[in-house]
Amino acid sequence: MSAEDVRAGGPPPPPKALPVLGIILAAVLLGSAGLFVILAEATAPTAAFLRCWIAVIVLAPLAWLELRRYGRFPPKAILIAAVSGAALGIDYVLWAQSVLDAGLGVSTVLISVQVIVFPALVWAFGGSRPGWLFIGCVPIMIIGMLLTGGVFGADETAANPMRGAIFGVLSGVLYGVYIFGIHHSRKVAGDFIVAPVQVGTISAGVMTAVAGLTLGGLDFDLGWAGWGWMIALAVCGQALSWVLLSISSPLVPVPMTAALMLLQPLSAVVLGSLVAGERLQAGQWIGAVLVALIVWIVGGGPAALTRRRRR
């Protein structure tokens, strides 16, 4: 595309494949987090606390190398990452309890309300308005998320489905706040990739510690297997996933990032079926197809087909 096209208000160039792949991989890794919580058999505050602080240890060497290379992390970026990280800490506690109350699929799908919250925050704070395609797809996104998670009756053994649903939605709003914060922090301090994630994770860890003490303490007697799953959660579902998102999200349009993150609940349901023995109902399969279709549409699939036909 020429500079004249950009000045004339033409469509922006499509993002490169690697940032899109990074967001897809991050969404899949984040989708695995609920499975790790269940397999570790940890309480919600304990899972949230260990998820953050093990990740802080993993990220520390990378953050230190980044600071040595680029110098001081800008104070404004620190503030944004810390505030959004505090939201993430509360999100983790609410979401982990939602997993225990309502099940993996339902909780992970409900948290995906962030696909609406994130673009809305970008728009509200002076960013570009989501296109009509994205806005038109929002109702289908919601239907797909609800169906995929089995909100309409997939799991009759849930411990406390109503509380789990409320916590899932609240955690989704806070999740969107965190994604917006990391996205904006990268805009403020573009050279830093790991530092925003590290600051946000420390802030989240402080909030999970407060929550743990408030809710009756933390239980670290998990056994070797439980600790192994907690380490896997911290590395895959926290450190690696958020670093990938920190690298990739500034390079991909906000609506496309939000749509690609719908792969998180889809991967959670599939992993729950393959590993935890959860059986997908017909409605969940329909929801999964809807989620994949929305990701393809908002991700530029129809435009790609048009380009091929023109060739």
N, C-alpha and C positions, 0 to 999 in steps of 0.2 A: 504494500500500500504506500502511496506517495504521501509527501508532507501536505500536498494540496488537499488530498482526501481527508486527512486528519483535521485540517483547518476548516474544511467544509462540513465537518460533523459526520463524516462517514463512519462505518462500523469499525471498532478497534480490531487490531490483528488478533487472531486466535492465540491463546497461550501455548507455550511449548509443551511437548509431551511429558518431559521429566517432572515439572512442577505438578501437573495433573496426576501423574503416577504417584508422586509423593503424598498428595492429599488422599488418594485412594488407599495407599498402604497405611497411612495414619488412621484413617477411618476403620479399616479392618482390625488394626491392632487395638484401637480403643474399643471396638466391638467385642474383643476377647476379654476385656477387663472383668465383666460380670461373671464370666465362667470361672476366672481365677478366684474371685471372692467366694463363690459357692464351694469350689474345691478346697480352699484353704480352711473353710469352716470357722472363719473369724467373725467377731462381732462387727457391726457397721463402723463404730468409731475406730476400732483397732485396724481394720482394713484400710480405712482412709488415712490414718496416721502413718502406718508403715508404707503405704503406697507413696506418700510424699517424701518421707525422710530417707528411705532407701534410695529413691530417685535423686535426692539432693547429693548423696554420697557418690552416686554414679556420675552425675553431671559436673561435680566439683572440678575435676582435672580439666575438663573441656572448657568450662567457664573461666578458669584461671589462665589457660593458654590464650583464650580470646581476649581477656583483659590485658595481658602482656603485649599482645599484638596491636590492639587498637586503642589502648589507654583507658581513661575513665569512662564508665557507663554513664550517659547523660542523666542528670537528676530527674528530669521530666519523664524519661522512659522508666526509671526506677519506680517513680510514684505510680505510673499507669500499671506497670507489671505487678506491683505490690497490691494495689487495690483490687485489680482483677483476680489476682491470686487468692485474696481473702474470699472473694465470691466463689472461687473454685473449691476452696477448702470446705465451705458450708455445703456446696453442691455435692462433694464426695460423700459426706456423711449422710445427707438426705438420700442420695442415689443408692448407696450401699444398703441402707435400710429398706429402700424401695425394692431392691433385688430380693431381700429376705422376705419382704411382705407380699409382693405381687408376682415374683418370678423374674427370671432373666429377660425373657422376651418383652414382657409388658414394660418393665422399668427402662430398658434400653431404648425402646421405641418412644416412650413418653418423653425421655430426656431430649429426644431429637426435635423438640419444639424449638431448639436453638437454630434450626434452619430458617425460622422466621424471625427470631429475636436478633440474630447477628446482622442480617441485611437491614433490619429496621433501625438498629443502633447506628450503623454506618450512615444511613440516610439522615437520621435525626441529628447527628453531629457533623453535618456539612458534607457528607459524601454524596455519591451519585445515587439517584433513585433507582431501585430495581426496575428492570424493563417489564413491559406488560406481559411478556411470555412467562417470566418468573411469577408475577403476581397472579396470573391466570392459573398457574400450576399449583399454587399454595393449597387450594381445597383438595386437589388430588393427592398432594403430599400428605396432608393430614389423614385422609382416608387410608392411604397406603400404610402410613405409620401405625394407625390403629389396628388395621387388619393384620399386619405383619406381627405385631406384638400380641395378638390374640386377645385384645381388649373385649371383643364380643364373645368371649366364652371358651378360650382355649385351655385354661388351667383352672379346674374346680378345686384344687388342693391348696390354693394360695392361702397363706396364713392370715393376711389382713389386706385384702385387695383394695379397699377404699383408701386406707391410709397410704398404701403403696402407690396408688395412682396420684394422690395429692402430692406426695413427696417427689414422685417422678416428674410431674409438671414443674414444680418449684425448682427442682434441680436443673431442669432443662433451661429455664430462664437464666439461672446463674451461670450455667454452662455457656450460653450465648454471650453473657457479659464477659466471661473469661476469654473466649475466642476473639471477641472484639478488642479486648485489652491487649492481647498478644499481637494481634494484627496491627493495632495502632502503635504499639511500642516499637515494632519493627519499622514502621513508617518514620518514627521520630529518630531512631538510632539504627539506620539501615545496615551498618557494618556488623552489628551484633546479632547472632543467631541463638546461641546457647544462653547468654546472659539474661534475656527476658524470661526464658523458661525457668532458669534457676531462681531468679528473684520471685517469680510467681509461685514456684513450687515451695520455696521457703515460707512465703506468706501463707500459702495453703496449709503447710504443715503446722504452722502456729495455730491456725484456726481449728484444725483437727485435734490438736492437743487440748485446746480450750474445750472443745465439744466433748472429747473423751473424759476429761475431768468432770465436766458438768453432768454428763450422762451416767456417771458411776464408775469411771476408770477404764483403763485399757488392759486387755488380757493378751499377754505375749506367750502364753503356754499353748503353742499351736502344734508342737511336734515337728519333726524334720520335714515331713511332707507339707504341712501348713506353711512353714517358713519358705520352702521351695516355691510354692505357688505365690506367696507374697513377693518374693524376689522377681519371679516372672512377671507379676503384675506391675511392679515398679519399673522394671526395665522395658518391657514391651508396651504395657498399657499406660505408661507415664512418660519416662525419659525419652525413649526413641520416638514414640508417636508425636509428642509435642514438639520435639526438635524438627521432625519432618514437616509438621504443620507450620512451624515458625519459618522454615526455609521456603516453603512452597506457597503459602497463602498470599503473600504480597505480590506474587507473580501471576495470580489467577484472578479473574473477575469475581467479586463478592458473591453474586448469585450462583455462579458455577461452583464456588467453594462450598456454599451452603447446600447445594443439591448433592454434590459428591459426598458430603458428610452423612447423607441418608444411607450410605453403605454401612454405616456403623450399626444401626439396628438390624439391617439385613444380615450382616455377618454374625451378629450375636445370636440370632434365631438359628442360623445354619450351624454354628458351632455348638449351640445347645442341643441340636438334634443329633449331630455326629458324635459328640464327646459325652454329653451329659444324658443322652438317651431320651431327650424330649422329642415328642412326635409332633410334626407339623400338621395342623388341620388344613382343610381345604381353603378356608378364609385366609390363613396365613400365607399359603402359596399364592393366592390372588394378590394379597398385599405386597408380597415380595416382587411379583411381576410389575405391579404399579410403581414400586420404588425404583426398580431398575429402569423402567420406561421413562420416569421423570428425570432420573440422572442422565439418561441418554439424550433426552430432548433439551434440557437446560444446558447440558454439557456440549451442545453444538452438533449432535448427531445428524439432524435433518440438513443442516448447512453443509456438512461433509458430503452427504449424498448428493446434494445439489451441485457441489463443486465437481464431483466425479462425473455427473451427467453432462456438465458443460465441457468437460475434457473430451 
